[in-house]
Structures are given as structure tokens and as C-alpha cells.
Amino acid sequence: MKLKFRIWLENEEDELVIGQGLFTLLNLIKSTGSINKSAKALNMSYRTAWGKIKKAEIRYGCELVKKKSGGKSGGGTTLTKGGEQLLTNFDNLNQEAEKYMETLFNQYL
């Protein structure tokens, strides 16, 4: 038997701020520098990815990504300081929760 669980964060209005889907999307944006490439890697449209980001920004109250228009060096997207912080904190929370849940699982089952 193995333990499975998921963590997500909601705001005071019980609206989803971040879960595994947005976490993965933001991580891909961080590594690729592109919302479009990240969306394609997750088999979603650019519009869907952008919508998820905008909803999260409104619900979190902080800009998560910064888009740079194309030009000589091309466009791209980077995470803002707030986006980096949310990503890091959510990752740390998941890792700590996993350790704790594993301890509980071993204790009770």
C-alpha cells in the first residue's frame, strides 16, 4: 500500500490560487522562458495557460510572470520575484508535507 495526497492553496474566498497544475506550468515557464512552449508541453493552449496565470495573479494578489515583447533578441516570459517566491514556498510546503505524511503513514499503517 502507498500513500497519495495532493496539496493546493486557496485564498480567503475559497478560490484556487495554486495547485500541482499551476506549479508545473510556472516551473516550465521558468525553465523555457516561454508561456507558449510551456503550454504546449502540458498539452494546453496558450490561452488556457495565460488564463490560469491571470486567475492566480488576481487570487494571490501579486503579478507572477513578466512578459517581454519580441524584438531583436526575441520575446519571452520570466517569473517575477512574487512568482519565484510562490513557486519556492509551494515546493517547500509539498516537500515538508510529504515527509510528515510519510511519517504518519508509517505510524498508522
N, C-alpha and C positions, 0 to 999 in steps of 0.2 A: 504494500500500500504506500502511496505517496501523497504528500500534502500539496494542494493547489490553492492559490488565493490571488486576488488582484487588489491593487490599491489605486484609488483615484481621489482627486481633491475637488471639493465643491466650494462655492462661495456661500455667503450667508443666505442667499435666496435658493439654496439647494441646486444651483446650476453647475454643471461640469466645468471645471477650469482646466484640469489636465488629468489624463489617464495614459495608458500604455500607447494608444494610437498617436496622440499629440507628442508624447515623449519621443517616440520613434521618428516622427516627422521632423521635429526640431533637431534631433541628433543628425539626421540625414542632411538637413539644411546646413548645419554646422560643418559637416564634412565635405559636402559638394559645393556649397556656396550658391545653391540654386533651388528655388521652390519647385520649378518645373521638373528638374531631374529627380528631386526627392519624391514628388507626387507620382511620377512615372514608376519609380522603384517600388512604390506601395500600391500600384495599380489604381490610382485615383487621378481625377482630373486636376489641373492647376486650380480651377475654380473651387473645387471641393476643398483642396488643401488650403487655399487662401481664406476660404470661409471659416474653416476650423481655427486658423490662426487669429483672424479678426474677432471671432466669438470669444476665444480665450483671452485676447488682449482686453476686451471690454469687461469680461467677468473677473479678470485678475487685476485690472486697473493699471496696466503697465504695457507699454509697447514691447513686443517680444522680438520682432525682426526689423531690420532696416534694409530697404530695397535701394539699390543703386541702379539708375538708368544706364542703358548701354552707351557706347561711345567708342573711343579709340581702344580702351582696354576692356571693353565689354561691360555688361551689367553684372549684377549679382545680388546676393542676399546674405546678410550676416546676422547673427544674433546680437541683440542689444545686451547691455550689462544686465538688465532685468530678465531677459530671456536666458542668458547664461546662468544666472542665479537660480531661476526656476528649474532649469534642467538639472543643475548640480544638486539642488536641495531635494528634488523629487527622486533622483537617482540614489542619493544617500539614504533617504527615507525608505525606499524599496529595499536597499541592501540591509539596513538595520532591521526592518520588519521581517525580512526573510530569515535572518539569524534567530530572531526572537520566536518566530512561528515554528522554526525547526526545533528549537529547544522545547517549546510547548508540545509539539507533535511527539517528540521522543519521550517526553514526560508522561503523556496521557495515552499514547497508543504504542 
